[in-house]
Amino acid sequence: MSFSEFPPPPELDPGQDLPHLRVPPPGPASRSWLVRYAHAAAPMGPRRAPGSPASTVVFARGLGSNVIDVDGNRYVDLAAGFGSLLLGHDHPAIRRVLGLQAERLWQALGDVHPSDARVALTERLARVHPSGDGQVVLGQSGADAITAALKTAALFTGKPGVLAFSGAYHGLSYGPLAALGLRESYRAPFAAQLNPSVRFVPYPANEAALGDTLERVRFELARGDIGAVLVEPILGRGGCVVPPSAFLPELRARAEDAKALLVADEIWTGLGRTGSWLQSASAGVEADLICLGKGLGGGLPISACVGRREVMAAWSRDAEVVHTSTFAGAPLACATAIATLDTLSREQLPERSQEVGARFLDRLQRAGFVARGAGLMVGIELGGRSGAAVDVGRRLLGAGFLTSTGGGAREALVLTPPLTIAEPLLEAFAHELERCR
């Protein structure tokens, strides 16, 4: 496939190349690897009908906004590890710090004998909280951070209930799974093992829905057993749904009146993805607890629950209560997280995300697409048909563009490219998407 009509400017950095396909994907090498994988890995996801076309390739290398598969095909990566590669693949700052830390210390002893990298990162993240004086629980994944937040809320309020939203995705470990509103099929087999005190209300996709949502929130909070109101400032896997501007401030007020904690799941939206350091703060809201993950480690697994100091004090008890794991806050990931925060700030990537994302969203809307989002977190509705994004994503893969799907029926494309992506690559994608109508 040729994209000669969109040649990249010569000043672009390596890793900002247009697609180049040697063979139609998935190529023979990918298919061979996938046969091996299917034999060894537990089967996940919906069963595929025999003979249905494959939409999977096997990655071999990555650089910047490009991925190379085992067949030598080069793609533009508009998924970026489900949004986790804020700086793209193999960013030089991350690679350099990872090498330096690897020569010093790979593992410490948790928070019993912490590493210097862990101490330094915890100080940095404490200042991320809008109060400027938060406290931090480190984890290994976004779901881990949500679990820490739900535990914190239970300790602080003494109330077991969680108010969550339809369409939301907070992770698949048991604490977050109970509050997952994206797909009932994810929760149903394990329902008997999950928190029974979780209740769902609709996520408001527009002004017309806001009043009903807030009334439902008021009703559920009036029961008196809700300790945590768990919300994504913008639905991520739910299809990049942006709520009305009044939603988060109103939710904050109602949670405060009910003496419940507001937990902002910023695992997707935080750290510049939506054009600001924290999407909830940009909406004028100071959440009690903020969950960070995905892009925090620059590609390494690490997460954090950052909370108000007086809320986090609930962990200090006569009988020992902790939330930790062997690799939580491991030195390698802490070092790359510090490098990620430094790079985001030094290169003003949240600001770039806002500016580039606004132009990209306008480009898609002018082309007639129902596109929404903020910064470089963009959802594209494809008519509401179940599986529509899977079909379009397969065609885009065949043209050299990697995307992910969103919505409970996978009816929307979700784009979360590196914040460093070159704009000609976004233009080339928009051009190809028009061909896929």
KOLPAPA-120810 format. One record per residue (C-alpha): residue in three letters; x, y negated, z. Coordinates in steps of 0.001 Angstrom, whole numbers, plus 500000, padded with zeros to 6 digits. Each point is the difference from the previous one (the first is absolute). Layout:
# residues N
+-----+--------+--------+--------+
!  aa !      u !      v !      w !
+-----+--------+--------+--------+
! ALA !      X !      Y !      Z !
...
+-----+--------+--------+--------+
# end
This chain:
# residues 437
+-----+--------+--------+--------+
!  aa !      u !      v !      w !
+-----+--------+--------+--------+
! MET ! 500000 ! 500000 ! 500000 !
! SER ! 501363 ! 496563 ! 499094 !
! PHE ! 499521 ! 496775 ! 501897 !
! SER ! 502187 ! 497956 ! 497701 !
! GLU ! 497396 ! 497223 ! 500023 !
! PHE ! 500827 ! 499518 ! 503685 !
! PRO ! 503816 ! 499973 ! 500151 !
! PRO ! 501302 ! 499303 ! 503504 !
! PRO ! 501932 ! 496732 ! 500308 !
! PRO ! 503745 ! 500625 ! 500035 !
! GLU ! 500370 ! 498439 ! 503459 !
! LEU ! 497845 ! 502651 ! 501680 !
! ASP ! 501683 ! 502218 ! 502565 !
! PRO ! 500543 ! 503709 ! 499371 !
! GLY ! 496923 ! 502004 ! 500849 !
! GLN ! 497625 ! 497593 ! 498247 !
! ASP ! 499735 ! 501866 ! 496704 !
! LEU ! 496929 ! 500794 ! 497935 !
! PRO ! 498887 ! 503634 ! 499619 !
! HIS ! 501962 ! 502389 ! 497839 !
! LEU ! 498601 ! 503502 ! 499499 !
! ARG ! 502136 ! 502752 ! 498518 !
! VAL ! 497168 ! 502544 ! 500152 !
! PRO ! 496271 ! 499670 ! 500759 !
! PRO ! 499521 ! 500349 ! 503758 !
! PRO ! 499960 ! 502357 ! 501700 !
! GLY ! 502988 ! 501307 ! 498086 !
! PRO ! 501308 ! 503571 ! 500083 !
! ALA ! 502385 ! 499365 ! 502892 !
! SER ! 497252 ! 498441 ! 502127 !
! ARG ! 497663 ! 502890 ! 499208 !
! SER ! 502681 ! 502483 ! 501034 !
! TRP ! 500650 ! 498237 ! 503302 !
! LEU ! 496260 ! 499746 ! 500661 !
! VAL ! 499508 ! 503754 ! 499530 !
! ARG ! 502620 ! 500572 ! 502702 !
! TYR ! 498382 ! 497386 ! 502218 !
! ALA ! 496509 ! 501474 ! 499610 !
! HIS ! 501311 ! 503382 ! 501139 !
! ALA ! 501765 ! 498669 ! 503110 !
! ALA ! 497795 ! 497089 ! 501143 !
! ALA ! 496613 ! 500330 ! 501657 !
! PRO ! 497254 ! 499005 ! 497542 !
! MET ! 498621 ! 496535 ! 500707 !
! GLY ! 497252 ! 497954 ! 498410 !
! PRO ! 497028 ! 501024 ! 497885 !
! ARG ! 500227 ! 503192 ! 497985 !
! ARG ! 500832 ! 499394 ! 496359 !
! ALA ! 498010 ! 501701 ! 497308 !
! PRO ! 502079 ! 502453 ! 497939 !
! GLY ! 501475 ! 498277 ! 496980 !
! SER ! 499462 ! 496462 ! 501307 !
! PRO ! 502802 ! 497630 ! 498962 !
! ALA ! 502799 ! 499425 ! 502489 !
! SER ! 500632 ! 496470 ! 501240 !
! THR ! 503123 ! 500668 ! 502032 !
! VAL ! 503695 ! 499607 ! 499322 !
! VAL ! 503038 ! 500716 ! 502179 !
! PHE ! 502200 ! 497048 ! 500923 !
! ALA ! 503783 ! 500268 ! 499790 !
! ARG ! 501347 ! 496443 ! 500381 !
! GLY ! 498777 ! 496505 ! 500727 !
! LEU ! 501395 ! 496512 ! 499599 !
! GLY ! 498160 ! 496754 ! 500587 !
! SER ! 496584 ! 500239 ! 498365 !
! ASN ! 500909 ! 503070 ! 497942 !
! VAL ! 499784 ! 503725 ! 500633 !
! ILE ! 501649 ! 502712 ! 497887 !
! ASP ! 498449 ! 503469 ! 499992 !
! VAL ! 501792 ! 503334 ! 499601 !
! ASP ! 499384 ! 499835 ! 496223 !
! GLY ! 501798 ! 496661 ! 499711 !
! ASN ! 496820 ! 497972 ! 499500 !
! ARG ! 500152 ! 496451 ! 501385 !
! TYR ! 496875 ! 498511 ! 501587 !
! VAL ! 498973 ! 496676 ! 501471 !
! ASP ! 499051 ! 500766 ! 503592 !
! LEU ! 496849 ! 498082 ! 500935 !
! ALA ! 499305 ! 502271 ! 502991 !
! ALA ! 503411 ! 499658 ! 501706 !
! GLY ! 499581 ! 502830 ! 502450 !
! PHE ! 496390 ! 499032 ! 500820 !
! GLY ! 501232 ! 496477 ! 500644 !
! SER ! 502880 ! 501048 ! 502242 !
! LEU ! 502824 ! 498782 ! 497739 !
! LEU ! 499582 ! 496267 ! 500505 !
! LEU ! 503511 ! 499414 ! 498649 !
! GLY ! 499808 ! 502672 ! 497313 !
! HIS ! 502108 ! 503112 ! 499599 !
! ASP ! 503637 ! 500027 ! 501116 !
! HIS ! 500164 ! 496324 ! 500961 !
! PRO ! 503669 ! 499009 ! 500478 !
! ALA ! 499392 ! 498481 ! 503450 !
! ILE ! 498350 ! 503197 ! 501232 !
! ARG ! 502639 ! 502224 ! 498428 !
! ARG ! 502825 ! 497950 ! 501536 !
! VAL ! 498542 ! 499971 ! 503517 !
! LEU ! 499089 ! 503676 ! 499800 !
! GLY ! 503600 ! 500854 ! 499137 !
! LEU ! 501399 ! 497842 ! 502793 !
! GLN ! 497649 ! 501454 ! 502612 !
! ALA ! 500683 ! 503544 ! 498776 !
! GLU ! 503654 ! 499466 ! 500899 !
! ARG ! 499075 ! 498877 ! 503528 !
! LEU ! 497067 ! 501954 ! 501456 !
! TRP ! 497235 ! 502181 ! 498584 !
! GLN ! 498037 ! 500831 ! 503134 !
! ALA ! 499782 ! 498664 ! 503539 !
! LEU ! 497829 ! 501207 ! 502894 !
! GLY ! 496714 ! 498261 ! 499395 !
! ASP ! 499281 ! 497263 ! 502506 !
! VAL ! 501874 ! 501851 ! 502746 !
! HIS ! 503350 ! 499022 ! 498478 !
! PRO ! 499011 ! 497815 ! 497016 !
! SER ! 502296 ! 498982 ! 497173 !
! ASP ! 501038 ! 496394 ! 499494 !
! ALA ! 498064 ! 500048 ! 496698 !
! ARG ! 496826 ! 500971 ! 501851 !
! VAL ! 500407 ! 497183 ! 502510 !
! ALA ! 500642 ! 497449 ! 497241 !
! LEU ! 496985 ! 501129 ! 497939 !
! THR ! 497690 ! 499977 ! 503010 !
! GLU ! 500989 ! 496396 ! 500718 !
! ARG ! 499316 ! 499027 ! 496391 !
! LEU ! 496593 ! 501672 ! 499903 !
! ALA ! 498935 ! 498508 ! 503325 !
! ARG ! 500241 ! 496587 ! 498339 !
! VAL ! 497823 ! 501141 ! 497081 !
! HIS ! 496932 ! 499962 ! 502242 !
! PRO ! 498172 ! 496659 ! 499594 !
! SER ! 500499 ! 499312 ! 503713 !
! GLY ! 503748 ! 500007 ! 499323 !
! ASP ! 500494 ! 502100 ! 503123 !
! GLY ! 498679 ! 503467 ! 499282 !
! GLN ! 501195 ! 503400 ! 501096 !
! VAL ! 500606 ! 503001 ! 497783 !
! VAL ! 499445 ! 503754 ! 499780 !
! LEU ! 502010 ! 501537 ! 497159 !
! GLY ! 498788 ! 503001 ! 498018 !
! GLN ! 500736 ! 502000 ! 496877 !
! SER ! 496924 ! 499404 ! 497840 !
! GLY ! 497045 ! 497695 ! 499610 !
! ALA ! 497728 ! 502605 ! 501582 !
! ASP ! 502404 ! 500112 ! 502937 !
! ALA ! 499687 ! 496234 ! 500450 !
! ILE ! 496189 ! 500239 ! 499911 !
! THR ! 500111 ! 502755 ! 502598 !
! ALA ! 502148 ! 497801 ! 502250 !
! ALA ! 497515 ! 497143 ! 499588 !
! LEU ! 496990 ! 502170 ! 500842 !
! LYS ! 501782 ! 501350 ! 503073 !
! THR ! 500917 ! 496465 ! 501055 !
! ALA ! 496391 ! 498866 ! 499655 !
! ALA ! 498770 ! 502907 ! 502109 !
! LEU ! 502563 ! 499247 ! 502714 !
! PHE ! 499266 ! 496270 ! 500051 !
! THR ! 496204 ! 500076 ! 499803 !
! GLY ! 499219 ! 503345 ! 501574 !
! LYS ! 497473 ! 500555 ! 497189 !
! PRO ! 500253 ! 502943 ! 497566 !
! GLY ! 497944 ! 498621 ! 497111 !
! VAL ! 501354 ! 498814 ! 496674 !
! LEU ! 498107 ! 497862 ! 497494 !
! ALA ! 501206 ! 500719 ! 496463 !
! PHE ! 498887 ! 499179 ! 496452 !
! SER ! 498768 ! 501914 ! 497000 !
! GLY ! 502590 ! 500316 ! 497259 !
! ALA ! 502909 ! 499631 ! 502423 !
! TYR ! 503096 ! 502189 ! 500000 !
! HIS ! 502178 ! 500049 ! 503102 !
! GLY ! 501875 ! 503280 ! 499602 !
! LEU ! 499287 ! 503701 ! 500421 !
! SER ! 501350 ! 500900 ! 503440 !
! TYR ! 497255 ! 500591 ! 502527 !
! GLY ! 499673 ! 496550 ! 501585 !
! PRO ! 499776 ! 498092 ! 496692 !
! LEU ! 498052 ! 502786 ! 498283 !
! ALA ! 497070 ! 499494 ! 502366 !
! ALA ! 499823 ! 496370 ! 498795 !
! LEU ! 500468 ! 500749 ! 496298 !
! GLY ! 497056 ! 498804 ! 497932 !
! LEU ! 501365 ! 500612 ! 496515 !
! ARG ! 498795 ! 503569 ! 499438 !
! GLU ! 497828 ! 502144 ! 502230 !
! SER ! 501724 ! 503112 ! 498598 !
! TYR ! 503233 ! 498980 ! 501727 !
! ARG ! 498349 ! 500030 ! 503442 !
! ALA ! 497286 ! 502633 ! 499762 !
! PRO ! 502076 ! 503199 ! 500461 !
! PHE ! 501560 ! 498589 ! 503168 !
! ALA ! 497042 ! 498087 ! 501431 !
! ALA ! 499732 ! 502129 ! 503138 !
! GLN ! 503590 ! 499085 ! 500930 !
! LEU ! 499682 ! 496238 ! 499459 !
! ASN ! 499038 ! 497085 ! 502239 !
! PRO ! 496175 ! 500097 ! 500180 !
! SER ! 499845 ! 496322 ! 501028 !
! VAL ! 500820 ! 498567 ! 496551 !
! ARG ! 497248 ! 498145 ! 498169 !
! PHE ! 500045 ! 498525 ! 496493 !
! VAL ! 498537 ! 496839 ! 498542 !
! PRO ! 500107 ! 498854 ! 496346 !
! TYR ! 503034 ! 498050 ! 498833 !
! PRO ! 498705 ! 496716 ! 498499 !
! ALA ! 501029 ! 499757 ! 496359 !
! ASN ! 498278 ! 496637 ! 499473 !
! GLU ! 498167 ! 497170 ! 501733 !
! ALA ! 496622 ! 501698 ! 499524 !
! ALA ! 501139 ! 502985 ! 502058 !
! LEU ! 501667 ! 498011 ! 502776 !
! GLY ! 496903 ! 499277 ! 502077 !
! ASP ! 498936 ! 503640 ! 500146 !
! THR ! 503505 ! 501124 ! 500924 !
! LEU ! 500320 ! 497502 ! 502824 !
! GLU ! 496574 ! 500948 ! 501345 !
! ARG ! 501015 ! 503650 ! 499993 !
! VAL ! 503234 ! 499065 ! 501767 !
! ARG ! 498060 ! 498096 ! 502649 !
! PHE ! 497660 ! 502956 ! 500541 !
! GLU ! 502800 ! 502548 ! 500396 !
! LEU ! 502066 ! 497801 ! 502317 !
! ALA ! 496948 ! 499373 ! 502184 !
! ARG ! 500060 ! 503666 ! 501029 !
! GLY ! 502996 ! 499150 ! 502149 !
! ASP ! 502257 ! 502978 ! 499276 !
! ILE ! 502102 ! 498583 ! 497140 !
! GLY ! 503602 ! 499321 ! 500993 !
! ALA ! 501498 ! 499485 ! 496516 !
! VAL ! 498710 ! 498337 ! 496835 !
! LEU ! 502217 ! 501435 ! 497269 !
! VAL ! 500065 ! 498132 ! 496695 !
! GLU ! 502014 ! 499665 ! 496813 !
! PRO ! 500178 ! 496283 ! 499078 !
! ILE ! 499618 ! 501191 ! 496398 !
! LEU ! 498924 ! 503557 ! 499251 !
! GLY ! 502962 ! 501793 ! 498448 !
! ARG ! 499115 ! 503493 ! 498828 !
! GLY ! 496395 ! 498859 ! 500130 !
! GLY ! 500724 ! 498142 ! 496754 !
! CYS ! 501606 ! 496697 ! 501074 !
! VAL ! 496726 ! 498521 ! 501225 !
! VAL ! 500431 ! 496412 ! 501218 !
! PRO ! 497429 ! 499022 ! 502650 !
! PRO ! 498419 ! 496535 ! 500301 !
! SER ! 502261 ! 497446 ! 501697 !
! ALA ! 497734 ! 499819 ! 503067 !
! PHE ! 500156 ! 503740 ! 500662 !
! LEU ! 503176 ! 500326 ! 502058 !
! PRO ! 499427 ! 496870 ! 502147 !
! GLU ! 496438 ! 501122 ! 500758 !
! LEU ! 501196 ! 503519 ! 500775 !
! ARG ! 502668 ! 498612 ! 502326 !
! ALA ! 497402 ! 497951 ! 501887 !
! ARG ! 497616 ! 502920 ! 500413 !
! ALA ! 502754 ! 502338 ! 501178 !
! GLU ! 501164 ! 497454 ! 502558 !
! ASP ! 496450 ! 499504 ! 501309 !
! ALA ! 499649 ! 503766 ! 500436 !
! LYS ! 503402 ! 500290 ! 501711 !
! ALA ! 501241 ! 502259 ! 497219 !
! LEU ! 503395 ! 499717 ! 498326 !
! LEU ! 500276 ! 499023 ! 496344 !
! VAL ! 502434 ! 502345 ! 498240 !
! ALA ! 501214 ! 498759 ! 496601 !
! ASP ! 501202 ! 502815 ! 497773 !
! GLU ! 502617 ! 498060 ! 498009 !
! ILE ! 501790 ! 503121 ! 498811 !
! TRP ! 499183 ! 499126 ! 496381 !
! THR ! 499278 ! 496300 ! 500247 !
! GLY ! 502869 ! 498902 ! 502237 !
! LEU ! 503552 ! 498823 ! 499321 !
! GLY ! 499284 ! 498034 ! 496844 !
! ARG ! 497942 ! 502490 ! 498029 !
! THR ! 496970 ! 497663 ! 499895 !
! GLY ! 501995 ! 496776 ! 499804 !
! SER ! 500520 ! 499334 ! 503704 !
! TRP ! 501834 ! 501685 ! 502856 !
! LEU ! 496699 ! 501089 ! 501552 !
! GLN ! 496686 ! 499886 ! 498158 !
! SER ! 498058 ! 499725 ! 503256 !
! ALA ! 502034 ! 496996 ! 501143 !
! SER ! 499523 ! 498311 ! 496614 !
! ALA ! 496252 ! 500353 ! 500626 !
! GLY ! 500437 ! 498063 ! 503244 !
! VAL ! 499744 ! 503029 ! 502291 !
! GLU ! 502350 ! 501101 ! 502782 !
! ALA ! 499391 ! 503718 ! 500352 !
! ASP ! 500688 ! 501624 ! 503353 !
! LEU ! 501851 ! 502861 ! 498341 !
! ILE ! 501634 ! 500056 ! 496558 !
! CYS ! 501071 ! 503196 ! 498241 !
! LEU ! 502865 ! 499883 ! 497518 !
! GLY ! 501452 ! 502767 ! 497874 !
! LYS ! 500498 ! 500923 ! 496344 !
! GLY ! 502465 ! 497368 ! 498770 !
! LEU ! 501554 ! 499275 ! 503397 !
! GLY ! 502900 ! 502434 ! 499553 !
! GLY ! 500853 ! 499110 ! 496410 !
! GLY ! 499258 ! 503596 ! 499008 !
! LEU ! 500816 ! 501756 ! 503274 !
! PRO ! 497226 ! 501155 ! 502363 !
! ILE ! 499369 ! 497619 ! 502866 !
! SER ! 496979 ! 498173 ! 501408 !
! ALA ! 499066 ! 497726 ! 502865 !
! CYS ! 497077 ! 499035 ! 502172 !
! VAL ! 500561 ! 496391 ! 501107 !
! GLY ! 497743 ! 498608 ! 502695 !
! ARG ! 499410 ! 497147 ! 502366 !
! ARG ! 502261 ! 500280 ! 503033 !
! GLU ! 497132 ! 500157 ! 502500 !
! VAL ! 498337 ! 502760 ! 497972 !
! MET ! 503163 ! 502084 ! 499720 !
! ALA ! 500428 ! 499747 ! 503784 !
! ALA ! 497291 ! 502675 ! 500238 !
! TRP ! 502665 ! 502621 ! 499214 !
! SER ! 501674 ! 499339 ! 503358 !
! ARG ! 498232 ! 502362 ! 502423 !
! ASP ! 500692 ! 501951 ! 503168 !
! ALA ! 499790 ! 503299 ! 498135 !
! GLU ! 502215 ! 500138 ! 496908 !
! VAL ! 498188 ! 499414 ! 496696 !
! VAL ! 502030 ! 499657 ! 496793 !
! HIS ! 499643 ! 500009 ! 496215 !
! THR ! 503183 ! 501134 ! 498299 !
! SER ! 501612 ! 502632 ! 497798 !
! THR ! 503510 ! 501235 ! 499323 !
! PHE ! 500566 ! 497939 ! 496859 !
! ALA ! 497940 ! 496922 ! 500878 !
! GLY ! 502318 ! 497015 ! 499728 !
! ALA ! 502884 ! 502022 ! 498574 !
! PRO ! 503073 ! 497816 ! 499333 !
! LEU ! 500063 ! 500465 ! 496217 !
! ALA ! 496389 ! 498865 ! 499572 !
! CYS ! 500400 ! 497167 ! 502518 !
! ALA ! 502990 ! 498683 ! 498077 !
! THR ! 498191 ! 500077 ! 496658 !
! ALA ! 496939 ! 498371 ! 501586 !
! ILE ! 502132 ! 497076 ! 501169 !
! ALA ! 501475 ! 499745 ! 496501 !
! THR ! 496483 ! 500032 ! 498527 !
! LEU ! 498817 ! 497180 ! 502266 !
! ASP ! 503140 ! 497994 ! 499197 !
! THR ! 499574 ! 500481 ! 496249 !
! LEU ! 496302 ! 499121 ! 500037 !
! SER ! 500821 ! 496761 ! 501785 !
! ARG ! 503180 ! 499103 ! 498110 !
! GLU ! 498498 ! 500591 ! 496545 !
! GLN ! 496615 ! 498494 ! 500987 !
! LEU ! 498239 ! 503086 ! 498725 !
! PRO ! 496675 ! 499417 ! 501799 !
! GLU ! 499775 ! 496643 ! 498218 !
! ARG ! 500982 ! 501615 ! 496707 !
! SER ! 497390 ! 502697 ! 500523 !
! GLN ! 497322 ! 497351 ! 500407 !
! GLU ! 501030 ! 498053 ! 496903 !
! VAL ! 500657 ! 502939 ! 497665 !
! GLY ! 496953 ! 501877 ! 501269 !
! ALA ! 497710 ! 497030 ! 499376 !
! ARG ! 501205 ! 499717 ! 496389 !
! PHE ! 499652 ! 503742 ! 499466 !
! LEU ! 496488 ! 500101 ! 501475 !
! ASP ! 498974 ! 497071 ! 497808 !
! ARG ! 501433 ! 501783 ! 496946 !
! LEU ! 497934 ! 503110 ! 500719 !
! GLN ! 496813 ! 498051 ! 500676 !
! ARG ! 500392 ! 497942 ! 496821 !
! ALA ! 500256 ! 503293 ! 498117 !
! GLY ! 496584 ! 500941 ! 501360 !
! PHE ! 501018 ! 502421 ! 502756 !
! VAL ! 498315 ! 500043 ! 503407 !
! ALA ! 503219 ! 499463 ! 501918 !
! ARG ! 500417 ! 498951 ! 503621 !
! GLY ! 502626 ! 499848 ! 502694 !
! ALA ! 502624 ! 497699 ! 501428 !
! GLY ! 503671 ! 499633 ! 499198 !
! LEU ! 501324 ! 503175 ! 498407 !
! MET ! 497238 ! 502194 ! 501364 !
! VAL ! 497496 ! 500251 ! 497160 !
! GLY ! 496971 ! 502192 ! 499397 !
! ILE ! 498306 ! 500399 ! 496615 !
! GLU ! 496438 ! 501314 ! 499881 !
! LEU ! 499352 ! 502384 ! 497123 !
! GLY ! 496218 ! 500054 ! 499839 !
! GLY ! 499194 ! 501981 ! 503134 !
! ARG ! 500180 ! 503411 ! 498345 !
! SER ! 501414 ! 502677 ! 502287 !
! GLY ! 503554 ! 500842 ! 498977 !
! ALA ! 500262 ! 497121 ! 497528 !
! ALA ! 503351 ! 498886 ! 501417 !
! VAL ! 501392 ! 503524 ! 499685 !
! ASP ! 499195 ! 500056 ! 496298 !
! VAL ! 501390 ! 496522 ! 499328 !
! GLY ! 503034 ! 500702 ! 502169 !
! ARG ! 500753 ! 503076 ! 497912 !
! ARG ! 499924 ! 497933 ! 496804 !
! LEU ! 502198 ! 497330 ! 501595 !
! LEU ! 502479 ! 502677 ! 501057 !
! GLY ! 500168 ! 501065 ! 496377 !
! ALA ! 500994 ! 496429 ! 499163 !
! GLY ! 502639 ! 499847 ! 502749 !
! PHE ! 498172 ! 498252 ! 502858 !
! LEU ! 499595 ! 501536 ! 503465 !
! THR ! 496887 ! 498981 ! 501937 !
! SER ! 497936 ! 501322 ! 502901 !
! THR ! 496268 ! 500335 ! 500540 !
! GLY ! 497638 ! 498494 ! 502553 !
! GLY ! 496422 ! 500106 ! 501173 !
! GLY ! 498087 ! 502901 ! 501491 !
! ALA ! 499312 ! 501403 ! 496536 !
! ARG ! 503344 ! 498973 ! 498500 !
! GLU ! 498204 ! 497451 ! 497871 !
! ALA ! 502637 ! 497243 ! 500256 !
! LEU ! 503638 ! 499645 ! 499048 !
! VAL ! 502229 ! 498768 ! 502813 !
! LEU ! 503207 ! 498140 ! 499139 !
! THR ! 502657 ! 499370 ! 502649 !
! PRO ! 503245 ! 499385 ! 498061 !
! PRO ! 503260 ! 498847 ! 501568 !
! LEU ! 499896 ! 496354 ! 501012 !
! THR ! 503071 ! 499587 ! 497791 !
! ILE ! 498312 ! 501188 ! 496794 !
! ALA ! 500694 ! 497947 ! 496887 !
! GLU ! 496913 ! 498325 ! 498557 !
! PRO ! 500548 ! 501318 ! 496432 !
! LEU ! 499378 ! 503496 ! 501396 !
! LEU ! 496643 ! 498880 ! 501401 !
! GLU ! 499101 ! 498440 ! 496657 !
! ALA ! 500926 ! 503220 ! 498197 !
! PHE ! 497786 ! 501943 ! 502392 !
! ALA ! 497063 ! 497635 ! 499436 !
! HIS ! 500429 ! 500420 ! 496244 !
! GLU ! 499977 ! 503788 ! 500334 !
! LEU ! 497006 ! 499955 ! 502337 !
! GLU ! 498040 ! 498110 ! 497354 !
! ARG ! 500771 ! 502830 ! 497586 !
! CYS ! 498657 ! 502496 ! 502544 !
! ARG ! 496525 ! 498466 ! 500236 !
+-----+--------+--------+--------+
# end
